[in-house]
Amino acid sequence: MQTPSNKYLQKWGISENISPEVVEEAKPPQNEDRRNFLKKAGLGGLALGAFIKQPFAPTLEHAMQKVNKSSAPTDLKITDMRYAVVMNGHARCPIIRIDTNQGISGWGEVRDGATWRYALFLKSRIMGMNPCNVEMIFKKIKQFGFHGRQGGGVCAVEMALWDLAGKAYGVPAYQMLGGKYREKIRLYADTPRLNDPEVFAAKMKDRIVNKGYTFLKMDFGLESLHKIPGTVVNSNFWDISKQWENTQMTYGGTEHPFTQIQITDKGLGILADYIAKVRDVIGYEIPLASDHYGHFDLNNAIRLGKAVDKYRLAWLEDMVPWKFTEQWRDISDALETPTITGEDIYLKEDFIKLCDARAVDLIHPDLATAGGLLETKRIADYAEEKGVAMAMHFAGTPVSFAANLHCAAATQNFTALEHHSVDLDYWDNLIKKTDKPLIEMGFARVPEGPGLGVELNEEEAKKHLDPEDNSFFRPTTEWDNMRSWDRLWS
């Protein structure tokens, strides 16, 4: 049986996606003639004389020109997921697109360096679901994520769901997270290590003077001591120049406490002198964070921290792996410089352990590993209750960047968001241009469009595809069918 709303929709030739409330409001009352109804309606700024002379269907269509007719959120269904791997400098960044039955799509991004398969694996588990039910879908799929890059698939899907929900309801993601605390997001500019400290210092100064950054981060560590005699004990066994090697039983593939590397006084002096040259150029008004020291145990972490305490660094990052909570507490208690970790932690539980133990001074989630927008906000909110600030790690494309901006805007204890692609000339072009630049003088504006508020620039993205996988949002029907029983309880 047809409802009155559906009857009027068919009569007027209007999409069924318009809510019944809107139709009921626009429907002329039976006990009032049409002229008086139109006088009172005053819809859409149409002149009354012209309004009266027009057929009713076009009149109603004009009145509803600002109503979102493209989406009926309660009937929205996921119909497809596809991907493209975009190179963000040297890092592979898989971008996913989730499509729906109503023609709107949502963008997400698997964390830099991870495989797109982490996301496509989830496709069969979310097909047919309503993307607006973000938390329900997240709880269904979160068992398939893990620490490090393995959390990237779940987070990419979660980003895309918020993008879709925002587009369906016509609001930005930050609004669905509770609103925003700030209009602009402070960025910290990551700057990769250079061997010459004076050249490096000049590059840092350029970030301040010409690019407007008010917060910087630098790398310093054992790589700078490679081949300098008398600086590192046990370097005759470990090749300290290969921090990024990932093979088991290599220096890069061995967790910090198990290398038994020690830094000598000579080595500490060289590293401290490197920082001093940077501080001499940029001054002390600018916060200067640090990262990538190498793989050594907590005793040497404390020795290094004490050697650089006087330079008032914003933080010492990932000195030992995040999971060693007690060691982190020992390091933090021994140093004046703030400590930070968390970019590889998946979900809130292990952040809670760090906060409860007062093991670090700041937490450092990467939204593309931590669980996405809502989980990262929950992590930050818990840390805030414990008196712990949050900085955010990020090294992806503008798609994931936008997700970070919404989360940062909606979180009170946020301090700064990493920008890892300051020197990448095409980075800004990976999203479609708007009337305002996304980043201006060291700050990022919070997108005001629905969802994430950005759209992938597909023409630019095609120029920077992974040379090993240049497929571009190809059909992925091989991932449509679920072939396992996933329930974790009997």
C-alpha positions in Angstrom: 0.0 0.0 0.0 1.3 3.4 -0.9 2.0 5.9 1.8 0.7 9.5 1.4 4.3 10.6 1.0 5.0 8.2 -1.8 1.7 9.2 -3.5 2.8 12.8 -3.6 6.3 12.0 -4.7 5.0 10.1 -7.7 2.5 12.8 -8.5 5.1 15.5 -8.5 7.8 13.4 -10.2 10.2 13.9 -7.3 12.8 11.3 -6.2 11.8 9.0 -3.3 15.1 10.0 -1.6 13.5 13.2 -0.3 12.5 12.6 3.3 8.8 12.3 4.0 9.1 15.2 6.5 10.1 17.6 3.7 7.3 16.4 1.4 4.7 16.7 4.2 5.9 20.3 4.9 5.7 21.3 1.2 2.3 19.7 0.6 -0.5 22.2 0.3 -3.1 22.0 3.2 -6.5 20.7 2.0 -8.4 23.4 3.8 -6.5 26.3 2.3 -6.5 27.5 -1.2 -3.3 27.3 -3.3 -2.8 31.1 -3.4 -2.8 31.5 0.3 -0.5 28.5 0.7 2.0 30.0 -1.7 1.9 33.3 0.0 2.9 31.7 3.3 5.5 29.3 1.8 7.9 31.9 0.5 10.1 29.1 -0.8 13.5 29.6 -2.5 13.1 33.3 -3.0 10.9 32.8 -6.1 8.7 35.9 -6.8 5.2 35.3 -5.8 3.7 36.2 -9.1 5.9 33.8 -11.0 5.4 31.2 -8.4 1.6 31.2 -8.7 1.7 30.9 -12.5 4.0 27.9 -12.5 2.9 24.2 -12.4 3.2 22.8 -8.9 5.9 20.2 -9.6 8.5 22.7 -11.0 7.5 25.0 -8.1 8.3 22.3 -5.5 11.5 21.4 -7.3 12.7 25.0 -7.1 11.7 25.1 -3.5 13.8 22.0 -2.7 16.8 22.9 -4.8 19.1 22.9 -1.7 17.8 19.5 -0.4 20.2 16.6 -0.9 18.3 14.4 -3.3 21.3 12.1 -4.1 21.3 10.2 -0.9 18.9 8.5 1.4 21.2 7.6 4.3 19.0 4.8 5.7 19.0 3.0 2.4 22.7 3.4 1.6 24.5 0.2 0.8 28.1 -0.6 0.0 28.4 -2.2 -3.5 32.1 -2.1 -4.3 35.7 -1.4 -3.2 38.6 -0.7 -5.5 42.1 0.6 -5.1 45.0 2.4 -6.7 48.6 2.5 -5.3 50.0 6.1 -5.5 53.7 6.8 -4.9 54.1 9.5 -2.2 57.8 10.1 -2.9 59.4 6.7 -2.3 56.5 5.3 -0.3 53.6 3.3 -1.7 50.3 4.7 -0.5 47.3 2.5 -1.4 44.1 4.6 -1.8 40.7 2.9 -1.7 37.3 3.9 -3.0 34.2 2.4 -1.5 31.1 2.8 -3.8 27.4 2.6 -3.0 24.1 1.9 -4.5 23.3 5.7 -4.6 26.2 6.8 -6.6 28.3 8.4 -3.9 31.8 7.1 -3.0 34.1 7.4 -0.1 37.9 7.7 -0.1 40.3 6.0 2.3 44.0 5.3 2.5 46.0 2.3 3.7 49.0 3.5 5.7 52.1 4.4 3.7 54.3 1.4 3.0 51.5 -1.2 3.5 49.8 -3.4 1.0 46.4 -2.7 -0.5 45.4 -6.3 0.3 44.9 -5.3 3.9 41.9 -3.3 2.8 40.6 -5.5 -0.1 40.6 -8.5 2.3 37.7 -6.7 4.1 35.6 -6.1 1.1 33.5 -9.3 1.3 32.9 -8.5 5.0 31.3 -5.1 4.4 29.4 -5.6 1.1 25.8 -4.7 1.4 26.2 -2.9 4.7 25.1 0.7 5.4 28.4 2.7 5.5 26.7 5.2 7.8 26.9 2.6 10.6 30.6 3.3 11.0 31.0 1.9 14.5 29.2 -1.3 13.8 31.3 -2.0 10.7 34.4 -1.0 12.6 33.7 -3.6 15.3 33.1 -6.2 12.7 36.4 -5.7 10.9 38.8 -4.5 13.6 39.8 -8.1 14.4 41.6 -8.2 11.0 44.0 -5.3 11.9 47.1 -5.4 14.0 50.0 -3.2 15.0 52.2 -1.4 12.5 51.1 -1.4 8.8 48.7 -4.3 9.4 46.3 -1.9 10.9 46.2 0.0 7.6 43.3 -1.8 5.9 40.9 -1.4 8.8 41.8 2.3 9.1 41.4 2.9 5.3 37.9 1.4 5.4 37.0 3.5 8.5 38.2 6.7 6.8 36.1 5.9 3.7 33.0 5.2 5.9 33.3 8.6 7.5 33.7 10.2 4.1 30.5 8.4 2.9 28.5 9.2 6.0 29.5 12.8 5.8 28.5 13.0 2.1 25.2 11.2 2.9 24.2 13.7 5.6 25.9 16.7 4.1 28.3 17.4 7.0 32.1 17.4 7.5 33.6 14.5 9.4 34.7 16.6 12.4 31.1 17.5 13.0 30.2 13.9 13.4 33.1 13.5 15.9 31.6 16.2 18.1 32.6 19.4 16.5 35.9 21.3 16.3 38.2 22.9 18.8 40.3 24.7 16.2 40.0 26.2 12.8 43.6 25.6 11.7 45.8 22.6 12.4 49.4 23.2 13.4 51.9 21.1 11.4 55.3 20.0 12.3 57.7 19.7 9.3 59.6 16.5 9.2 63.1 16.9 7.8 65.2 13.8 6.8 68.7 13.6 8.0 71.6 15.1 6.1 75.3 14.3 6.8 76.4 18.0 6.8 74.9 19.7 9.9 75.3 23.2 8.4 73.4 22.3 5.2 70.8 20.6 7.3 70.4 23.6 9.5 70.0 25.9 6.5 67.2 23.6 5.2 65.5 23.8 8.6 65.8 27.6 8.5 64.1 27.6 5.1 61.1 25.8 6.5 60.7 28.6 9.1 61.4 31.7 7.0 60.0 30.7 3.6 57.4 28.0 4.4 56.1 29.4 7.6 56.4 26.3 9.8 56.4 27.0 13.5 57.3 23.4 14.6 60.1 21.2 13.2 61.4 17.7 13.6 64.9 16.4 12.8 66.6 13.0 12.7 69.9 12.2 14.4 71.4 8.9 15.4 73.8 6.1 14.8 73.8 6.5 11.0 75.8 9.7 11.4 78.4 7.8 13.3 78.9 5.1 10.6 82.6 4.6 9.9 83.7 7.1 12.6 86.1 5.1 14.8 85.5 5.1 18.6 81.9 6.1 18.5 79.9 2.9 18.8 80.6 -0.3 20.7 79.6 -3.5 18.8 79.6 -1.9 15.4 82.1 -4.5 14.3 79.2 -6.9 14.3 76.2 -4.7 13.4 76.1 -2.5 10.3 74.6 0.6 11.9 74.2 2.3 8.5 71.2 -0.1 7.7 68.6 1.0 10.2 65.9 0.4 7.6 66.8 -3.1 6.8 63.9 -5.4 7.6 65.3 -8.9 7.4 65.4 -10.9 10.6 68.8 -11.1 12.4 70.0 -7.9 10.7 70.6 -4.6 12.6 67.5 -3.0 11.2 65.4 -6.1 11.9 66.5 -6.5 15.5 64.6 -4.8 18.3 66.6 -2.2 20.2 67.4 -4.0 23.5 68.8 -7.0 21.7 71.6 -5.4 19.7 73.8 -4.6 22.8 75.1 -1.6 21.0 76.6 1.2 23.2 77.4 4.8 22.3 80.7 6.2 23.5 81.3 9.6 24.9 82.9 10.5 21.6 79.7 9.4 19.7 77.5 11.3 22.1 79.5 14.4 21.6 79.2 14.3 17.8 75.4 13.8 18.0 75.1 16.7 20.5 77.2 18.9 18.3 74.9 18.2 15.4 71.9 19.4 17.3 73.8 22.4 18.6 74.5 23.6 15.1 70.8 23.3 14.2 69.7 25.2 17.3 72.2 27.9 16.6 70.5 28.5 13.2 66.8 28.2 14.2 67.0 29.5 17.7 65.1 28.3 20.8 61.7 29.9 20.0 60.9 27.0 17.6 59.9 23.6 19.0 62.3 21.0 17.6 61.3 17.4 17.9 63.6 14.4 17.1 63.5 10.9 15.8 65.4 7.9 14.4 68.3 7.4 16.7 69.1 3.8 16.0 68.7 0.5 17.8 70.1 0.4 21.3 68.8 -0.4 24.8 67.3 1.8 27.5 70.6 2.5 29.2 72.0 4.1 26.1 68.7 5.8 25.4 69.0 7.5 28.8 72.7 8.4 28.2 71.7 9.9 24.8 68.7 11.7 26.3 70.8 13.3 29.1 73.5 14.4 26.5 70.9 16.4 24.6 68.6 17.6 27.5 70.1 21.0 27.3 68.9 21.6 23.8 65.3 21.5 25.0 63.9 19.2 22.3 60.2 19.0 22.0 60.5 15.2 22.4 62.5 12.1 22.0 60.6 9.7 19.8 60.6 5.9 19.7 63.8 5.4 21.6 62.8 1.8 22.3 59.8 -0.1 20.8 56.4 1.1 22.1 55.5 -2.3 23.7 58.2 -2.0 26.5 56.0 0.0 28.8 58.2 -0.4 31.9 61.4 0.6 30.0 59.6 3.7 28.7 58.7 4.7 32.2 62.3 4.3 33.3 63.5 6.5 30.3 60.9 9.2 31.0 61.7 9.3 34.7 65.4 9.7 34.0 65.1 12.6 31.5 64.0 16.2 31.4 63.2 16.0 27.7 59.6 14.8 26.9 59.2 11.3 25.5 56.8 10.1 22.9 55.8 6.9 21.2 52.8 5.3 19.5 52.9 5.5 15.7 52.8 1.7 15.4 50.1 1.0 18.0 46.8 -0.5 16.8 43.7 0.4 18.9 43.3 2.1 22.2 44.2 -0.7 24.6 48.0 -0.3 24.5 47.8 3.5 24.6 45.8 3.1 27.8 48.7 1.0 29.3 51.2 3.8 28.4 49.0 6.5 29.9 48.1 4.6 33.0 51.8 3.9 33.7 52.8 7.5 33.0 55.4 5.9 30.7 55.6 8.7 28.1 54.9 12.4 28.1 53.0 12.5 24.8 51.3 9.8 22.7 51.9 9.7 19.0 49.2 7.7 17.1 49.2 7.4 13.4 45.5 7.5 12.5 46.1 5.1 9.6 47.3 2.4 12.1 45.6 3.4 15.4 42.1 2.5 14.1 40.9 5.5 12.1 39.2 8.8 13.1 36.9 7.7 15.9 39.4 5.3 17.6 42.2 8.0 17.5 39.8 10.5 19.1 39.0 8.0 21.8 42.7 7.4 22.4 43.3 11.2 22.6 40.3 11.7 25.0 41.6 9.0 27.3 45.1 10.5 27.3 43.6 13.9 28.1 42.0 12.5 31.2 45.4 11.3 32.3 47.1 14.6 31.6 48.9 13.4 28.4 49.1 15.4 25.2 48.8 14.0 21.7 50.9 14.7 18.6 49.9 12.9 15.4 52.2 10.9 13.1 51.5 11.0 9.4 53.4 10.3 6.2 50.8 9.7 3.5 48.8 11.5 0.7 46.3 14.3 1.1 43.5 11.8 1.4 44.7 10.4 4.7 45.9 13.9 5.7 42.4 15.2 5.5 41.2 12.4 7.8 43.9 13.5 10.3 42.8 17.2 10.0 39.2 16.3 11.0 40.4 14.2 14.0 42.9 16.9 15.1 40.2 19.5 14.9 37.8 17.5 17.1 40.4 16.7 19.8 41.3 19.1 22.6 44.7 17.8 23.7 46.2 17.8 20.2 49.5 19.6 19.7 50.8 19.2 16.2 50.4 17.0 13.1 53.3 15.7 11.1 53.8 16.7 7.5 56.3 14.3 5.9 56.0 15.6 2.3 57.0 19.2 2.6 59.5 18.9 -0.3 57.3 16.7 -2.6 56.3 19.1 -5.4 53.2 17.2 -6.6 51.8 16.3 -3.2 49.2 19.1 -3.1 48.0 18.2 -6.6 46.9 14.7 -5.6 43.5 16.2 -4.5 41.3 18.5 -6.5 41.9 22.2 -6.1 39.5 24.3 -4.0 39.2 28.1 -3.5 41.7 27.9 -0.6 45.0 26.0 -0.4 45.0 23.1 2.1 48.3 24.2 3.7 49.3 27.8 4.2 52.3 29.0 6.2 52.8 25.9 8.4 49.1 25.4 9.2 46.4 23.4 7.5 42.8 24.5 7.2 40.1 22.0 8.2 38.1 21.0 5.1 34.5 22.2 5.4 33.0 20.0 2.6 31.0 16.9 3.5 32.9 13.8 4.7 36.6 14.2 4.5 36.1 17.3 2.3 38.6 16.3 -0.4 38.4 14.4 -3.6 41.2 12.5 -5.3 42.6 14.2 -8.4 42.6 11.1 -10.6 44.5 12.6 -13.5 47.4 13.6 -11.2 47.3 10.3 -9.3 47.7 8.4 -12.6 51.0 10.1 -13.1 52.4 8.7 -9.9 51.2 5.1 -9.8 53.3 2.3 -8.3 55.5 1.0 -11.2 54.9 -2.5 -9.9 51.1 -2.1 -9.9 49.7 0.5 -12.3 46.1 -0.8 -12.1 43.8 2.1 -11.4 40.6 1.3 -9.5 40.1 -1.8 -11.6 37.2 -4.2 -10.8 38.0 -6.4 -7.8 35.3 -9.1 -8.0 37.8 -11.7 -6.8 37.4 -10.2 -3.3 33.6 -10.2 -3.3 32.9 -13.5 -1.6 33.7 -14.3 2.0 35.3 -17.8 2.4 35.8 -18.1 6.2 33.9 -18.2 9.5 35.2 -15.1 11.4 33.3 -15.2 14.7 35.7 -15.2 17.6 33.4 -16.9 20.1 31.3 -20.1 20.2 
